[in-house]
Amino acid sequence: MVDIISKRSGPRAEDQRARALIEKNRATITKLADQFSNGAYSASREAAAAPAEPQASGLIVSDLGAGRKAETPRPYIRISPNRRVVMVDMETNRQMHHLGEIRRVGGQPCFVLATKENGFFSPLDAALAERLAPLDGAALGRERSEAALAEEIGGLLDLD
């Protein structure tokens, strides 16, 4: 045997009785809510009913547009945790140039210059690539650490 249960139209009788009880005791419920919240319940209902116009006094206005360019950038070389070698402005902490990355070549980590020949989509400009060409393929290990590589790159680019 199969029982077919269909939804009736309209609210249930017990829901109607509960709504009627709440409406009948609305004044007492509001009074208790104000007593528990020190009047915040009625204040929040009034604020929600008639939203106030924003006041201009005391507001902090911030411009979210592009930041101002530093007068003179102070570049330094940073090797990020994902092994990217970049030139970054010390003042704004923004990347100025992507110089290359450290890749494993033949099982050993090596610095790979960002050029088309090395498979980079956005190659380094010719002047910087020419200055850093001696370090292309330079192996890292006991003789040369990542910090030493960053110093060598900074020396080739005449950074402070």
Salt bridges, closest charged atoms under 4 A:
GLU14 OE2 - ARG12 NE 3.62
ASP15 OD1 - ARG12 NH2 3.23
GLU23 OE2 - ARG26 NH2 3.03
GLU91 OE2 - ARG74 NH1 2.52
GLU101 OE2 - ARG103 NE 2.59
GLU146 OE2 - ARG83 NH1 2.91
GLU152 OE2 - ARG144 NE 2.68
ASP158 OD2 - ARG131 NH2 2.74
